[in-house]
Amino acid sequence: MLVSGDVIICDSIDDAGVSVLKKSGMKVDYRPEITPDELLALAKNYDVIVVRSRTKITKPVIDSAAKVKIIARVGVGLDNIDTEYAESKSIRVINAAEAAMNAVGELVIGDMIALARSIPKADSALKDGKWIKKELMGIELKGKYLGIIGVGNIGRNVGRLAKGLRMNLLGYDIFPISGEYVREVGMITTDLNTLLASSDFITCHIPITKDTKHLINSERLAIMKPSAFLINTSRGEVIDEEALLSALSTGKIAGAALDVFEVEPPTNKKLLEMPNLISTPHIAAQTKEAQELASIVIAEKIIQITRGVI
Ligand SMILES: NC(=O)c1ccc[n+]([C@@H]2O[C@H](COP(=O)([O-])OP(=O)(O)OC[C@H]3O[C@@H](n4cnc5c(N)ncnc54)[C@H](O)[C@@H]3O)[C@@H](O)[C@H]2O)c1
C-alpha cells in the first residue's frame, strides 16, 4: 500500500532508507547540507523531518513546522531534538535505537583491547623507529571485571560480547535489569559505587539527562582502582573532563578511551594529549552496517506510522 507525505532529510543518511521512503510513495527532499535558516523557512512544507546529529530541531523549528507529524533521528541519542516540546505539540519523535548496538559494542571491545595492550602507543613508537617491547607489558581481558553503567540496548550487547571474551560482568542501571539477561550473561547487578570500586574496565551506556551530567566526577573517579580503565561511547557530558584529566595525570586510574566529548570537536588539548587516553571522533556507530540499518529502520517506522500501524 502506497503512502503519501512530504519528507525532508536534513543530514546525510544511507541511500537504502531514502529508497525505501521513495518506493512507499512519499515525496523526499534530500537536503543533507541545509542550513538552520533554510530549515526554519522550509519546515512548514513537510510532514516528516529526518535528521542525524548535525541538524538541531529547536522550538523555533518546531513552531515553524505546522504540518509536521514525525521527527525522526537516524541514530540513537535525541539530544539534538527538543523532544519534550515536540511531544507537547503531538509530534511523534522516533529513533533507530537498535541499529547501533553492534557497532558501538565492537568499538568498546576494541577500546578495551587497545587500552589493555597499549596498541596506539606501540604503533606510534614503531612509526618513530622505536622498539619498546619491554615497556609494553599488557593485561588480558579474560577473567577481568567489566562494569557496565546503563544496561540498555547497547550496554546489554557489550555484556554479551564481553562474555564471549570470558570477562566477568557487573551491571548498574536505574531501572531493574531483566532477570533473563542477568542469567544469560552471568551479570552481577550492583550499585554504582560498588561497580566503580570493583571493576577493571568501566563502560558508560547511559543517555545524557540532568541526572547523568558529570555522573563520573572526581569523587567517583577516586573510587575506581588505580589499575582501572574507563570507556565512554555514550555522551561526552556524562564525564567531567577536567576531573578525568586530573585522574589520568595523577595515576588515579590507568587509562581511558573516549569516543564522545563535552564539546565536539573537543577543545581540551591537555586531555587529548594524555598518553593514557585513546580518543576517537564519535565513530562508535559509524559503520556501513549500522548506518544502512538505521536508515532502513527509520524509513520503515515512518511508513508504519503514516499507515497507522504503529
Ligand atoms: N558514540 C556513538 O556514536 C553512539 C551511538 C549510539 C548510541 N550512543 C549513546 O549511547 C547511549 C546508550 O544508548 P542505548 O541505545 O543503549 O540507550 P538505551 O535507552 O537502550 O539504554 C540506556 C540505559 O541507561 C539507563 N539509565 C538512564 N539513566 C541512568 C542513570 N542515571 N544511571 C544508570 N542508568 C541509567 C536506562 O535505564 C537504560 O537502561 C546513549 O547516550 C546514546 O546516545 C552513542
The ligand as a Tripos MOL2 file, in Angstrom:
@<TRIPOS>MOLECULE
LIG
   44    48     1     0     0
SMALL
NO_CHARGES

@<TRIPOS>ATOM
      1 N1         29.0680    7.1600   20.2470 N.am      1 LIG1
      2 C1         28.0700    6.9260   19.4140 C.2       1 LIG1
      3 O1         28.2030    7.0630   18.2160 O.2       1 LIG1
      4 C2         26.7500    6.4360   19.9490 C.ar      1 LIG1
      5 C3         25.9530    5.6080   19.1450 C.ar      1 LIG1
      6 C4         24.7540    5.1260   19.6560 C.ar      1 LIG1
      7 C5         24.3510    5.4770   20.9350 C.ar      1 LIG1
      8 N2         25.1300    6.3190   21.6790 N.ar      1 LIG1
      9 C6         24.7100    6.6900   23.0350 C.3       1 LIG1
     10 O2         24.7570    5.5200   23.8500 O.3       1 LIG1
     11 C7         23.8810    5.6980   24.9640 C.3       1 LIG1
     12 C8         23.1150    4.4080   25.2340 C.3       1 LIG1
     13 O3         22.3120    4.0660   24.1210 O.3       1 LIG1
     14 P1         21.2730    2.8500   24.1960 P.3       1 LIG1
     15 O4         20.7320    2.6470   22.8420 O.co2     1 LIG1
     16 O5         21.8690    1.6920   24.9120 O.co2     1 LIG1
     17 O6         20.1360    3.5090   25.1160 O.3       1 LIG1
     18 P2         19.0460    2.7390   25.9840 P.3       1 LIG1
     19 O7         17.9650    3.7280   26.2430 O.co2     1 LIG1
     20 O8         18.6600    1.4400   25.3540 O.co2     1 LIG1
     21 O9         19.8120    2.4060   27.3480 O.3       1 LIG1
     22 C9         20.1880    3.3930   28.2650 C.3       1 LIG1
     23 C10        20.1290    2.7770   29.6510 C.3       1 LIG1
     24 O10        20.6280    3.7300   30.5810 O.3       1 LIG1
     25 C11        19.8250    3.6400   31.7490 C.3       1 LIG1
     26 N3         19.9510    4.8580   32.5280 N.ar      1 LIG1
     27 C12        19.3740    6.0670   32.3030 C.ar      1 LIG1
     28 N4         19.7600    6.9340   33.2670 N.ar      1 LIG1
     29 C13        20.6130    6.2650   34.0820 C.ar      1 LIG1
     30 C14        21.3370    6.6180   35.2500 C.ar      1 LIG1
     31 N5         21.2510    7.8460   35.7890 N.pl3     1 LIG1
     32 N6         22.1110    5.6760   35.8290 N.ar      1 LIG1
     33 C15        22.1700    4.4220   35.3180 C.ar      1 LIG1
     34 N7         21.4950    4.0150   34.2220 N.ar      1 LIG1
     35 C16        20.7270    4.9360   33.6180 C.ar      1 LIG1
     36 C17        18.4270    3.3880   31.2210 C.3       1 LIG1
     37 O11        17.5770    2.8460   32.2070 O.3       1 LIG1
     38 C18        18.7000    2.4020   30.0900 C.3       1 LIG1
     39 O12        18.6680    1.0620   30.5200 O.3       1 LIG1
     40 C19        23.0400    6.9250   24.6250 C.3       1 LIG1
     41 O13        23.5830    8.0390   25.3200 O.3       1 LIG1
     42 C20        23.2590    7.1290   23.1620 C.3       1 LIG1
     43 O14        23.0950    8.4760   22.7990 O.3       1 LIG1
     44 C21        26.3190    6.7960   21.2170 C.ar      1 LIG1
@<TRIPOS>BOND
     1     1     2 1
     2     2     3 2
     3     2     4 1
     4     4     5 ar
     5     4    44 ar
     6     5     6 ar
     7     6     7 ar
     8     7     8 ar
     9     8     9 1
    10     8    44 ar
    11     9    10 1
    12     9    42 1
    13    10    11 1
    14    11    12 1
    15    11    40 1
    16    12    13 1
    17    13    14 1
    18    14    15 2
    19    14    16 1
    20    14    17 1
    21    17    18 1
    22    18    19 2
    23    18    20 1
    24    18    21 1
    25    21    22 1
    26    22    23 1
    27    23    24 1
    28    23    38 1
    29    24    25 1
    30    25    26 1
    31    25    36 1
    32    26    27 ar
    33    26    35 ar
    34    27    28 ar
    35    28    29 ar
    36    29    30 ar
    37    29    35 ar
    38    30    31 1
    39    30    32 ar
    40    32    33 ar
    41    33    34 ar
    42    34    35 ar
    43    36    37 1
    44    36    38 1
    45    38    39 1
    46    40    41 1
    47    40    42 1
    48    42    43 1
@<TRIPOS>SUBSTRUCTURE
     1 LIG1         1 GROUP 0 **** ****
